[in-house]
Amino acid sequence: MEQLKTFQEANKQRFLDELLSLLRIPSVSADSDFKGDVLKTAEFIKDKLIEAGADNVEVCPTDGYPIVYADKIIDPALPTVCVYGHYDVQPPDPLELWESGPFDPVIKKTQLHPQGAIFARGSCDDKGQMYMHVKAFESMMASNSLPCNVKFMIEGEEEVGSPSLGPFIKANAEKFSCDVILVSDTGIIANDTPSVTSGLRGLSYVEVEVIGPNRDLHSGIYGGAVANPINVLAKMIASMQDENGHITIDGFYDDVLKVSDQERIEMNKAPFSLDDFKAHLDIDEVHGEKGYTTLERTSIRPTLDVNGIWGGYIGEGAKTVLPSKAYAKISMRLVPNQGSEKITELFQKHFEKIAPPSVKVKVTPHHGGEPVLTPTDGIAYQAADKAYQATFGKKAIPQRSGGSIPIVAMFEEVLGVKTILMGFGLDSDAIHSPNEHFGLFNYYKGIETIPYFFKYFTELSENMN
């Protein structure tokens, strides 16, 4: 490991420069205008895996954006770790809220990142964290310290629900056969408090449309006599949560896994300052389901949120119009035992049921994913914990995440293996938001820690045999 550390230290600036080059490519999978850039990013990853020493590197076509595959099989008798990541990023909008260009990465020091942080779209989610694995692999190869087999699965559609990944994995299950999936698309509690993500929420994402008159109308001539779709939509959305923050969709909570009182007590022992939380977001008070703490609301409870709403005239100046249509995008985060298809169906029935006869409504499902619990008593978790102890000097805390990685459930179903979630970002890194960033400390700490996971996973696997 000393040779590995020496190599990493000698190449820190190059590791950073390469990441900055990767971040300059606007690989926005949700917008077809960026198709060329998404494909360019896949080629970038392929080239860097070849340079790092991987074999069988290829850009695999799918019905959507390609999956970059690579492997290094040093001994078929040894365990195989499959690294998953994604090279696509969220749209950067709203652009006016960025302090610097979303695809023009800059390094700035902040209170939480005194060593500096990289500000750019994708810096934390997930280019920075995915690229840690490429550089960790290169470090192990350069220092002749790779202890087991490794495969890479880097996709380009995670931010749009990974529609091509499932069919591709099912058709190529043998290609991706492994003993564990290793993912860094989550975070740690703090830079002095490592954690392993032990659970993820699922997701149901829909778009709704409320349709009123057959054209936009003059609000003076027709106002008060014809239903305004925006007004109706606003009332419908408001009615879907009561005064206690409880979602009013019939059957929504039927399958929610009950968390024991003792588990809730342990969960709330994690380092967390409500005052710091509010100050960081510049809010005076938190909000959510009555009877639960902020940590619980963001991990073990389901949610319903409007992600976008539009309709009518939004240009400069005034236009007195009664719009013909109104739209909203709505996401529901799900907890263990809730199924995304069932929740989507319940939402659609409820939305149609509460619509007044003065309008028509349409619900279009987009994508979904299933909630996941990962075991904390298996060798993958033990290896991750030992790896964090080696580089942070303290045990990792198991923590459920409020986010969703829908493919984790698919990996278990198709490949029959568990996933270990070793993230290095912080909740404050503004992923999916303007001014997303990723600390230099976190980037380098990931590159340093990942080889220890390989080391300890191999040792623990051999001990079991």
N, C-alpha and C positions, 0 to 999 in steps of 0.2 A: 504493500500500500504506500510505502514511502516513495517509490519510483513514480507511482501514479500521482501522488500529491505534487512531486517535483514537476512533472509534466504539466499538470493543471496550472500551477503557479506560473510557469514559464509561458503559457499560452493564454493567459487571462484576457489580454487585450485583443488577441485574434478571435477568441470566443465571443467577445462583445461585438467586435466589428462585424462578424458574420451575422449575428442576430440583428444588428441594426440594418444590414442589407436586406435581410428577410422581411423585416418590418416595413421597409419602404415599398414593398409590393402590395398593392391594394386588393387582396384576395377575398373580396366580398361575395360570398356564394349566393346571397339572396337577390342580387341584382345582376341580371344578364349582361349589363354593360361592362362588367368586370370579368367576363368569362376568360378573356385572354390572360388576365393577370392571375386568375386562379390556376390556370394550367401552367403558367410560368412558375408559380410557387411550387407546384408538384415537381417540376423539373429541378428546381433549386434544391429541394429536399433529397431527390434522387442523387444528384451530384455530390452532395455533402455526405450522404451515407456511403457512397463509393469511396470518397476520399478518406472516410473514417475507417475503412477496412471491411465493410460488409460484403457479403456475397449475394448472388442472385437478386440484385437490385433491379426493380422494374416499376414502371408506372402502369398500373393495371386499369384498363378501361372499364367503366360501368355504364349504366343507363344515364348517369349524371356525371359528376366530377370524379376523376380517377382516385384510386387508392395506391399509395406508395408502399411497396412491399420490399423487405430485405431480410436477410438472415445471416447468422454465423453459427454453424453447427460444428462445434469442436469435438463432440463425442455424443453419439446418439444415446448412450447409456446415462448421460448426465441430464439434470432437469432442464427444461426450456421455459424461459421467461418471454412472454410476448408483450412488447411495448405498444400501447395504443396512444395516439394523439391526433390532433386535427390541425390542418394548415389554413383552413378558412376562418374568416373573421366576421363579426357583426358589422352592419352598416355604421358609418361614423356619425350619422345625423343625431342631433342638430349641430351642424358645422360651426355655427356662430358661437357655440359655448366652449369650443376648444381654445385653450390658451396658446397652442401651437398646432401645426398641421398634424392631422391624425396619421398621416403616412410620411411624416417628416420627423422621425424620432429625435427627441432631445433628452438630455440627462440633466435633471434638476434635483437639488437637495431639498428634502422636506423634513418636517418634524419626526415623522415615522421612519424616514429613510435618510438619515444623516450622511450615509455614504453615497447617496444619489439614487434616483429612480429613472427608469426609461419611460418617457411619456409617448405613447403611440397606440393606435388601435391594434389589438392582438398581442401587446407586450406581455400581458399576463394570461389572457384567454385566447388562444392557447399556444401561440407561437413560442413565447419565451419559455414556457414550461415544457412544451414538446421538444424544443431544441436542446434543453438541458440533457435529455436522454441521448441525443445524437452525440453531444460533446462528452458525456459520461462514457458512452460506448467507445468513442475514439480514444479517451484516456485509458480505458482498460486494454484496448488493443495495443496502444503505443507502449504501455508498460508491461505487456504480456501478463496481465492479471485478470483476464476474463475467465471466471470460474465455471461457467455453464453455457448452455446454448441460448441464443437470443434471436427473436424475430421482431420485425417492426411492421406495424399496421397504422399508417398515417393517412387519414381520410380528408376529403375536402368538402363535406356537406354536413358537418355536425351542427352548424348554426342554423340549418334549415331542417333539422330533424333526422338526418342520416338516412334518407329514403333508399339509397343504393347499397348501403353497407350490409344490411341484413341479408338480402338476396345474394350478394356476392360471397359473404361468409358461408351461407348455407351451401352454395355451389362449390366452395373451396375449403370445406371444413378440414380436410387432411392437411392442406397447405398451412393452416393456422393452428394445428394441433399443438398444445402446450400444457404446462402444469399450472400456470397462473397468468393472469393479465395484469400488467402494471400500468397504471394511469396516473398522470399528474395534470389534472384539470380541476383541482380543488385547492384548498388552502390550509394554512396553519393558523392557530389561534393568535399568535404573536411571534415576533422574531426571537423572543426568548422562551417561547412556549410551543414546542412542536406538538402536532396532533395528527392522528390518522382518522380519515373520514370513515365512519362505521355505518353510515346509512345515507341514502339519497331520497329526496321526494320524487314522485312521478309527475307527469304533466299531461293535461288535456288542453289543447289550444284550438280555439274556434274563432271564426269571423261571423259577425251578425249584420244583417241588413234589415232596416225598417223602411217600408215603402208606403208612401202616402199618395198624393194626387199624381196624375200622369205627366206633370211638368212643374217646374218651379212657378210659384204664384206671387203676385203682388201682395205684400203683407198687409197693406191697408184695405184693399178690396176684399181679400179672403180671410185675413187674420181674425180669429175668433169664431170662424164658421167651419174651418177645415183643420183637421188634426195636423200639427207640425211634427214630422217624424223625429226631429232632434229632441223636442220636448218629450215626446213619447219614449224615445230610447233612454233619455236621462232618467225618467221615472221608473222604467223597467229595470235598469241597472241598479238604481238606488234600492229598489224593493228586494233585491237578491241578497241583502244582508240586513239583519235587524239591528236594534240599538245596542246589542251586546256583541256585535261583530260575528254573529252566527249566520252561516249561509242557509238560506231558506228554501233551497231546491229540495223537493221531496226525495228522500232516500239517500241524500248526499253523504250522510255520516254512517250509514248502515254497516259498512264494512271496515270502518276506521279501527286500526289496531289500538287497543287500550294500553297505555304505558303505565306501569305500576307506580305507586307513590314513591317507592324507594328509588326507582330509576329516575324519576323526576328530581328527587333530592340530589342524587349524584350528578345529574346533568347540570344542575344549577350551581355546582361547585366549581365549574370551569371559570377561569379568570374573565371577568366581564364587568365593565363599569357603565351603568346606565347613563350617568352624567356625561362620560366621554362619548358614548354612542350618540347622544342627542347633540352634543357640541360638534361632533364631526359632521353631522348632517345638517346642522344649523336649524334644528327644530326645537320647539319649546316642550313638546310632550310626545310620547309614543302613542301608538294606536293599535288596536287589534282585539282578538277574541277575549272576552271577559273570562277571568279565572286562570289565565296562563301568563307566564313571564315572557319577556321578549325572546329569550333563548328558546323557549318552548314553542312560541308562535312561529319562529323561523325554522323549525326542524320537525317537530312531531305533530303539528296541526296542519290540516289542509287550508288552502286559501282560494279566493277568487278575486282577480284584479283585472281592471281595464288597462290594456297596454297601449291603446290608441283609440281616438274617437274623432269623427269628422263628418262634415255635411254642410250644405249651404255655401254661403259666400265667406271666404276668408282672405280676400285680397285687400289691398290698401283702400282706405276710405270706407264709405258706407254703401250698402246696397240693401234696400228694404225688400227682402225676398223671404217667402215661405218655401223652404226647400222641398223637393220631391222625395228625397231619400236621405237616410242617415246611416252611418256605419260605425262599428266598433270591433276591435280585436280584443279578445278576452282569454286570459290564461287561468287555469286552475292547477295549483300545485297539490299533489296527492301524497298520501302517506301509506305505509304498508297495509296491504290487503285491499286497498282501493284499486280498481282496474280502470285504465284510461278509457277503454271503449264504453264501459258501462257508464262512467261519469259523463262522457260526451253525449251519450244517449239520454241520460237523465236531464242534462242541461237543455238539450234540444226540445224535449217534451215540455219542460218547465217554461222555456222562453216562448214557445208557441202558445202555451196555456195562458200566460199572463198578458199576451198582446191584446189590446182593445180591438173591437171590430172596425174601428176607423182606419186601421193600417193592416198591411200584410207584412209578414216577417220571413226571413230566410236565415238558416244557420248552416255555415260551411265549415266542417271540421278541417283543420290543417294537419297537425301532427300531435303525437302523444308519446308517452313513455311510462314504463312501470316503475313504481318505487322499489327500493332495494335495501336490504339489511345485509351487511357483510360480517362474517364471524370474527370475533376478537380472540378466539382460542385456537386458531389454526396457525400453521407454520408461516404463512405469508404475513399475517399480522405480527407475529413474534419477530420475524426478520425485519420488518419495517420499523418496529419499536427499537430493536437493537441498532439499526442503522441510524435512527435519529439520536439515540443515546451516544453513538460514536462521534457525531459531529456537533450536536447541541449540548451534550453533557447532561441530559436529563431524559426521563421517560416521556414517551408520547401519550397524550390524552386522547382516548377514543371520543369522537364527536360526530353527531349526525349533522349533515349539511342540509340547508334549505333548498339547494339547487337540484337540478335534474341532469343526469347523464343517461338517456334512455337506452343506450346500447349495452349498459352493464347487465341488465336483465337478459338481453338477447345473447350475450356471450355465454351466460350460464346455461341458457336453454339449448343453444346450438353446439357449443364447444364443450359443455359439461365441466367448466372450470370457474372458479371464483375470481373476482377482481380485487386487487388491493389498490386503494386510492391514497397515493402519497403526494399531496399537493404542497406547494411552497409559496403560494400567493397569500395576500391578506384580504380580509373582507373590505378594507378601505381602498383597494386598488382600482375601484371604479370600472370593473369589467362591464361591458355592454353600455357604458355611459361615456359622455365626453371626458377627456383627460384621463383615460385609462392609463395605468402605469404599473411597473413591476420593478421592485427594488434590486439594485445590483447585489446587495447582500443575499437576497433570495435566489437570484439566478445562479450565483456562484455556489451558494450553499446546496442547491439542488444538484449541481454537477458533482459536488464533493460527496453528497450523501448517497446518491443512487448506486454507485459501485459497492457500497457497504451492504445495500439490500441484496445485490447479486451474491455477494460473499456469504452472508448469513442464510439466505434462502437455500443456497447450495449445501451448506454445512448441515442445516436442520433437516433438509430432505435426505441427505445421506445417513444421518443419524437415525431417521425413521426406518430406513431400509436395513 
